Amino acid sequence: MTGTLAGEVVILGGGPGGYEAALVAAQLGAHVTVVDSDGLGGSAVLTDCVPSKTLIATAEVMTEVGAAAELGVQFHDSDGGAATGLRVDLARVNARVKQLAADQSADIARRLAKEGVDVVQGRGRLDGPSRVVVGDRTLDADAILIATGAAPRTLPTAQPDGERILTWEQVYDLTEVPTELIVVGSGVTGAEFASAYLALGIPVTLVSSRDRVLPGEDADASLVLEEVSKRRGMTVLSRSRMESVTRDGDVVTVALTDGRTVQGSHCILALGSVPNTTEIGLEEAGVILKDGGFVNVDRVSRTSARGVYSAGDCTGVLMLASVAAMQGRIAMWHFLGDTVHPLDLRKVSSNVFTAPEIATVGWSQQAVDAGEIHVESVTLPFAGNPRAKMQGIRDGFVKLFCRPGTGIVVGGVVVGPRASELIHPISLAVAESLTADQLAQAFTVYPSNSGSIAEAARRLHRF
């Protein structure tokens, strides 16, 4: 540890980028003030990650229970007759979702208070690179961190009403179960909600402007997800661009640019995000914004204005809560003179919480196909894994990439239930430059789904 661990830090935004930065700065001796207008935890805790993954956890239970008969489990009513179906109480599910989000936000507030962090309610605005104005209060700062997040993107022809035309932040107010749900957008958010509501027993139509679902993910993984989703009853409209979304009473109509229309009871708009960077004095303070209004930062979270850092979705670097948190920590480590390692996106593991899940880390198949890196690879389907057979898992795979010659693991993909947990050993291998042989030689439990990771690594062994 080097440098002088002191200073006045003001953070705009209480999401993962903001509150994790605050904890680091407080630990290193700075006086920290967090300016927050929407609730500690930000969208990640209150309207995005925590709520959506809580909803998805319920959907996972529905999926597992639905497959129970194959494993020899049967359900009976109290009179001894066979139960014929599952039903979700969406009002109760959403009440639990919102309560868990509120509890997590309260936990963050207690942690910040315990560490001596001041929290100011309000919307902050920069008055130059070393001052923040909140209402009639002025906060002088040695360093400012912009962590204001992003909001759902909407279009003039597709405006949410909060009742039947919804952004992903508004779905948790639903108390009635949609009779036919349309999801517009097949990126991560759209795919996750489409998969979750399908598992809850709701008919879903997914409108995708691209050739395949999840166009930014591994193509093999996307193919598995699309095949599974269609098999379970989802309607996927590929190469179908939305023109408008309108509502007439209880009917929502999505018009496509080719003249077709799709009707349902509800529609979720998953059209991407826009950064919350307008009218907070950034450009006047010398902060350069990129196209779309995202804050331009380097790998240690610095903006173009001296003493001003930025972290999280407002930077557009990689919209993950884990990346936002790391950007915030890195910013404070850098400003306060602690040991710092620049952000390395090649070591970021991520997960799409669909059914099945898709987890990735390191170099991608897309980069390999584009000739950006030369690798040896192996793909091992879960269908041959003994533990997967016991659990009735037929879909999914493990894919590993390693460098020729050295055998160093540089990337991987896991598709299957709990892929978010299974990616961790591959993430460790990528982060620590382990070889496929080293990954293969670590003991795994038999039988286990993680055994497929070791087996894939063994198949990459070269004399």
C-alpha positions in Angstrom: 0.0 0.0 0.0 1.4 3.4 -1.0 0.3 7.0 -1.1 -1.6 9.1 1.4 -4.8 7.4 2.5 -7.0 10.5 3.1 -9.3 12.7 1.2 -12.9 13.8 0.6 -14.8 11.6 -1.8 -18.2 12.3 -3.2 -20.0 9.5 -5.0 -23.0 10.1 -7.2 -25.2 7.0 -7.2 -25.7 4.2 -4.6 -25.6 1.2 -6.9 -22.9 -1.5 -6.9 -20.4 0.9 -8.5 -21.1 3.5 -5.9 -21.6 1.6 -2.6 -18.6 -0.7 -3.2 -16.4 2.3 -4.0 -17.7 3.9 -0.8 -16.7 0.9 1.3 -13.2 0.8 -0.2 -12.7 4.5 0.3 -13.9 4.4 3.9 -11.6 1.5 4.6 -8.6 3.5 3.2 -9.3 6.5 5.5 -11.3 8.8 3.2 -14.4 10.7 4.3 -17.1 9.5 1.9 -20.5 11.0 1.0 -22.8 9.0 -1.3 -25.5 11.1 -3.1 -28.4 8.9 -4.0 -31.9 9.6 -5.3 -33.4 6.2 -6.1 -32.5 3.9 -3.1 -29.2 2.3 -2.1 -28.3 -0.7 -4.2 -29.5 1.1 -7.3 -31.3 -0.6 -10.1 -29.2 -3.8 -9.6 -30.8 -4.3 -6.2 -34.2 -2.6 -6.5 -35.3 -3.1 -10.1 -32.9 -5.3 -12.0 -30.5 -8.0 -10.9 -31.9 -8.9 -7.4 -35.6 -8.8 -8.5 -35.2 -10.5 -11.8 -33.0 -13.3 -10.4 -35.5 -13.8 -7.5 -38.3 -14.2 -10.1 -36.1 -16.6 -12.1 -35.4 -18.6 -8.9 -39.2 -19.2 -8.7 -39.2 -20.1 -12.4 -36.4 -22.6 -11.8 -38.5 -24.4 -9.1 -41.4 -24.6 -11.6 -39.1 -26.1 -14.2 -37.8 -28.7 -11.8 -41.2 -29.6 -10.4 -42.5 -29.9 -14.0 -39.8 -32.4 -14.8 -40.3 -34.4 -11.5 -42.5 -37.1 -13.1 -39.5 -38.2 -15.2 -37.6 -38.8 -12.0 -40.4 -40.9 -10.6 -42.0 -38.2 -8.4 -45.8 -37.8 -8.7 -48.1 -35.2 -7.1 -51.5 -36.0 -5.7 -54.4 -33.9 -4.4 -55.7 -34.4 -0.9 -58.4 -36.7 -2.1 -55.7 -39.0 -3.6 -56.3 -38.0 -7.2 -53.3 -37.1 -9.4 -52.5 -33.4 -9.6 -52.8 -32.2 -13.2 -50.9 -29.0 -13.3 -48.9 -26.2 -11.7 -50.0 -22.7 -11.1 -48.1 -19.6 -10.1 -49.4 -16.9 -7.7 -47.8 -13.9 -9.4 -48.9 -11.4 -6.9 -47.3 -13.4 -4.1 -44.1 -14.0 -6.2 -43.8 -10.2 -6.9 -44.5 -9.3 -3.3 -41.6 -11.6 -2.3 -39.4 -10.1 -5.0 -39.9 -6.5 -3.8 -39.5 -7.5 -0.2 -36.1 -9.2 -0.9 -35.0 -6.1 -2.9 -36.0 -3.8 0.0 -34.2 -6.0 2.5 -31.0 -6.0 0.5 -31.1 -2.2 0.1 -31.5 -1.9 3.9 -28.6 -4.2 4.5 -26.4 -2.0 2.3 -27.6 1.1 4.2 -26.6 -0.5 7.5 -23.2 -1.5 6.1 -22.5 2.0 4.9 -23.6 3.6 8.2 -21.3 1.2 10.1 -18.3 2.2 8.0 -19.0 5.9 8.6 -20.2 6.7 5.1 -22.6 9.7 4.9 -25.6 9.3 2.6 -27.4 12.3 1.2 -30.8 11.9 -0.4 -31.2 13.8 -3.7 -29.9 14.2 -7.2 -26.4 15.5 -7.4 -24.9 17.8 -10.0 -21.3 18.6 -10.7 -20.3 22.3 -10.3 -16.8 21.8 -11.8 -14.5 18.8 -11.3 -14.3 19.2 -7.5 -17.7 20.2 -6.3 -21.2 18.6 -6.2 -24.4 20.5 -5.6 -27.4 18.6 -4.0 -30.4 20.9 -3.7 -29.2 23.9 -1.6 -26.1 21.9 -0.3 -22.6 22.1 -1.7 -20.1 19.3 -1.3 -16.4 19.9 -2.0 -14.4 16.9 -3.1 -10.9 15.7 -3.7 -12.4 13.0 -5.9 -15.8 12.5 -7.4 -17.1 9.1 -8.7 -20.0 9.1 -11.2 -22.0 6.0 -10.7 -25.4 7.0 -11.9 -26.3 3.9 -13.8 -28.7 3.5 -16.7 -32.4 3.3 -17.4 -34.5 1.2 -19.8 -34.5 2.5 -23.3 -37.9 3.2 -24.8 -39.0 4.5 -28.2 -41.6 7.1 -29.2 -43.6 4.3 -30.9 -43.3 2.0 -27.9 -44.1 3.8 -24.7 -44.7 1.9 -21.5 -47.9 2.5 -19.5 -46.8 0.6 -16.4 -49.9 -1.7 -16.7 -49.7 -3.8 -19.9 -46.8 -2.3 -21.8 -43.9 -2.6 -19.4 -40.2 -2.0 -19.0 -38.2 -4.6 -17.1 -38.4 -2.3 -14.1 -42.2 -2.3 -14.0 -43.0 -6.1 -14.2 -42.9 -6.5 -10.4 -46.1 -4.5 -10.0 -48.1 -7.2 -11.9 -50.7 -9.0 -9.8 -52.5 -10.8 -12.5 -50.9 -13.5 -14.6 -50.6 -12.5 -18.3 -52.6 -14.7 -20.6 -50.2 -14.1 -23.5 -46.9 -12.3 -23.0 -44.9 -10.6 -25.8 -41.2 -9.8 -25.1 -39.6 -7.4 -27.5 -35.8 -7.8 -27.7 -33.7 -11.0 -27.6 -30.7 -9.7 -25.7 -29.9 -10.9 -22.2 -32.7 -9.0 -20.5 -35.3 -10.1 -23.1 -34.2 -13.7 -23.1 -34.1 -14.0 -19.3 -37.7 -12.6 -18.9 -39.0 -14.7 -21.8 -37.5 -17.8 -20.3 -38.7 -17.1 -16.8 -42.3 -16.3 -17.6 -42.4 -19.4 -19.9 -41.3 -21.5 -17.0 -44.1 -19.9 -14.9 -46.6 -21.4 -17.3 -47.3 -18.2 -19.3 -47.5 -18.4 -23.1 -44.6 -16.3 -24.5 -43.8 -14.8 -27.9 -40.2 -13.4 -28.2 -39.7 -10.8 -30.9 -36.1 -10.8 -32.1 -34.7 -8.5 -34.8 -31.6 -10.7 -35.1 -31.0 -14.2 -36.7 -30.9 -15.8 -33.3 -31.7 -15.3 -29.6 -28.8 -13.8 -27.6 -26.8 -12.6 -30.7 -23.9 -11.4 -28.4 -23.4 -14.8 -26.8 -21.7 -18.0 -27.9 -23.6 -19.2 -31.0 -23.7 -22.9 -29.9 -25.1 -21.8 -26.5 -27.8 -19.6 -28.2 -28.8 -22.5 -30.4 -29.3 -24.8 -27.4 -31.4 -22.1 -25.6 -33.5 -21.5 -28.6 -34.2 -25.2 -29.2 -35.1 -25.8 -25.6 -37.3 -22.7 -25.5 -39.2 -23.7 -28.6 -39.6 -27.3 -27.3 -41.1 -25.9 -24.1 -43.6 -23.9 -26.1 -42.1 -20.5 -26.7 -42.8 -18.8 -30.0 -39.6 -17.1 -31.4 -40.0 -14.6 -34.2 -36.5 -14.2 -35.6 -35.5 -11.4 -38.0 -38.6 -9.5 -36.9 -38.2 -5.9 -36.1 -40.7 -4.1 -33.9 -42.3 -0.9 -35.4 -44.7 0.0 -32.6 -46.4 -1.2 -29.5 -50.0 0.0 -28.8 -52.7 -0.9 -26.4 -56.5 -1.1 -26.8 -58.1 -2.0 -23.5 -56.8 -5.4 -22.5 -55.1 -6.2 -25.8 -51.5 -5.2 -26.6 -50.5 -5.1 -30.3 -46.9 -5.3 -31.5 -46.6 -4.1 -35.1 -43.6 -5.4 -37.1 -41.9 -3.6 -39.9 -42.9 -6.2 -42.4 -46.6 -5.6 -41.8 -47.3 -8.5 -39.4 -48.8 -7.9 -36.0 -48.6 -9.9 -32.7 -51.2 -9.6 -30.0 -51.1 -10.4 -26.3 -52.3 -9.3 -22.9 -49.0 -7.8 -21.9 -45.7 -6.7 -23.5 -42.2 -6.3 -21.9 -39.9 -3.9 -23.7 -36.3 -5.1 -23.6 -34.7 -2.5 -25.9 -31.4 -1.8 -24.2 -30.4 0.9 -21.8 -29.6 4.6 -21.8 -27.1 6.1 -19.3 -28.2 8.5 -16.6 -25.7 11.2 -17.5 -27.8 14.1 -18.7 -28.2 17.4 -16.9 -25.7 16.5 -14.1 -23.0 18.9 -15.2 -20.6 16.3 -16.7 -19.5 18.0 -19.9 -19.3 21.4 -18.2 -16.9 19.8 -15.7 -14.7 18.5 -18.6 -16.0 15.0 -18.6 -16.0 13.6 -22.2 -19.1 11.5 -23.1 -19.0 8.8 -25.8 -21.8 8.1 -28.3 -25.0 7.5 -26.6 -24.1 9.6 -23.6 -21.9 7.0 -21.8 -19.0 8.3 -19.8 -15.6 7.7 -21.4 -13.2 6.0 -18.9 -9.9 4.3 -18.9 -9.1 0.9 -17.3 -8.6 2.5 -13.8 -12.0 4.3 -14.1 -10.6 7.8 -14.8 -12.6 10.2 -16.9 -11.1 13.1 -18.9 -11.5 15.5 -15.9 -8.8 15.3 -13.3 -10.1 13.8 -10.0 -13.4 12.6 -11.6 -13.9 8.9 -11.9 -16.8 6.8 -13.2 -18.1 3.3 -12.7 -21.0 1.1 -13.7 -23.6 1.1 -16.4 -23.2 4.8 -17.1 -19.8 4.0 -18.6 -21.2 1.3 -21.0 -18.1 -0.8 -20.5 -19.8 -4.0 -19.6 -23.2 -3.8 -18.0 -22.8 -6.2 -15.1 -23.1 -5.5 -11.4 -19.8 -7.3 -10.8 -18.0 -5.0 -13.3 -19.6 -1.9 -11.9 -18.4 -2.9 -8.4 -14.9 -3.6 -9.6 -14.7 -0.3 -11.5 -15.8 1.5 -8.3 -13.2 -0.3 -6.2 -10.5 0.3 -8.8 -11.3 4.0 -8.9 -10.8 4.3 -5.1 -7.7 2.2 -5.0 -6.2 4.4 -7.7 -7.2 7.7 -6.2 -6.1 6.8 -2.6 -2.8 5.2 -3.7 -3.5 1.6 -2.9 -2.3 -1.3 -5.0 -4.4 -1.4 -8.2 -4.8 -3.7 -11.1 -6.5 -2.2 -14.2 -9.8 -3.7 -15.3 -9.3 -6.8 -17.5 -12.5 -7.7 -19.3 -10.9 -11.0 -20.4 -11.2 -12.2 -16.8 -14.8 -11.3 -16.3 -17.2 -14.2 -16.0 -20.9 -13.6 -16.8 -24.1 -15.5 -16.9 -27.4 -15.4 -18.7 -30.1 -16.6 -16.2 -32.2 -18.4 -18.8 -33.3 -22.1 -18.7 -30.7 -23.5 -19.3 -28.2 -20.9 -18.0 -25.3 -19.7 -20.2 -22.1 -18.8 -18.5 -18.9 -17.5 -20.2 -15.5 -16.3 -19.3 -12.4 -15.2 -21.3 -12.0 -15.3 -25.1 -15.2 -16.2 -27.0 -16.0 -18.4 -29.9 -16.8 -15.2 -31.9 -13.3 -13.9 -31.3 -11.9 -17.3 -32.3 -13.9 -17.4 -35.5 -12.8 -13.9 -36.3 -9.2 -14.9 -36.1 -8.4 -12.7 -33.1 -6.8 -15.6 -31.2 -5.8 -19.1 -32.2 -6.9 -21.8 -29.8 -7.6 -25.5 -29.4 -11.1 -26.3 -28.1 -13.3 -29.1 -27.0 -17.1 -29.2 -26.5 -18.4 -31.9 -24.1 -22.2 -32.4 -24.0 -23.8 -32.8 -20.5 -25.9 -35.7 -22.0 -23.0 -38.0 -21.3 -22.4 -36.9 -17.7 -23.6 -39.5 -15.1 -24.8 -36.8 -12.7 -26.7 -35.0 -15.4 -28.4 -38.3 -16.4 -29.5 -38.8 -12.8 -31.0 -35.3 -12.8 -32.7 -35.7 -16.1 -30.4 -33.1 -17.8 -30.1 -33.6 -21.5 -29.3 -30.2 -22.8 -26.2 -28.1 -22.5 -22.4 -28.5 -22.7 -19.0 -27.5 -21.4 -16.7 -25.8 -23.9 -13.0 -25.0 -23.2 -10.4 -22.9 -25.1 -6.7 -23.3 -24.6 -3.6 -21.9 -26.3 -1.8 -24.3 -28.6 1.6 -25.4 -27.3 1.3 -24.0 -23.7 -2.2 -25.4 -23.1 -3.1 -22.3 -21.0 -6.9 -22.0 -20.6 -8.1 -18.7 -22.1 -11.8 -19.1 -22.1 -14.9 -21.3 -21.6 -18.6 -21.7 -21.9 -21.0 -23.7 -19.7 -24.6 -24.2 -20.8 -26.9 -26.0 -18.3 -28.6 -25.7 -14.9 -26.5 -23.7 -12.4 -24.0 -22.8 -15.1 -23.4 -19.6 -13.0 -21.8 -21.8 -10.4 -20.0 -24.2 -12.7 -18.2 -21.4 -14.5 -16.1 -20.6 -11.5 -13.3 -23.2 -11.9 -12.9 -22.1 -15.5 -12.8 -18.5 -14.4 -10.1 -19.3 -11.9 -8.1 -21.1 -14.6 -8.4 -18.1 -16.9 -7.5 -15.6 -14.2 -4.5 -17.5 -13.0 -3.3 -18.7 -16.5 -3.7 -22.4 -15.5 -3.1 -25.0 -18.2 -5.7 -27.5 -19.2 -3.6 -30.2 -17.6 -3.7 -28.4 -14.3 -7.4 -28.0 -14.5 -7.8 -31.6 -15.4 -5.6 -32.9 -12.5 -7.7 -31.2 -9.8 -10.0 -33.7 -8.1 -13.7 -33.4 -8.9 -16.5 -35.2 -7.0 -18.0 -38.3 -8.7 -20.6 -38.1 -9.9 -20.9 -34.3 -10.5 -21.7 -31.9 -13.3 -18.3 -30.2 -12.6 -16.7 -33.5 -13.6 -17.5 -32.5 -17.2 -15.1 -29.5 -16.8 -12.2 -31.8 -15.8 -13.1 -34.3 -18.6 -13.1 -31.5 -21.2 -9.7 -30.4 -19.9 -8.4 -33.9 -20.1 -9.4 -34.1 -23.7 -7.2 -31.1 -24.4 -4.1 -32.9 -23.2 -1.3 -33.1 -25.7 2.0 -35.1 -25.4 
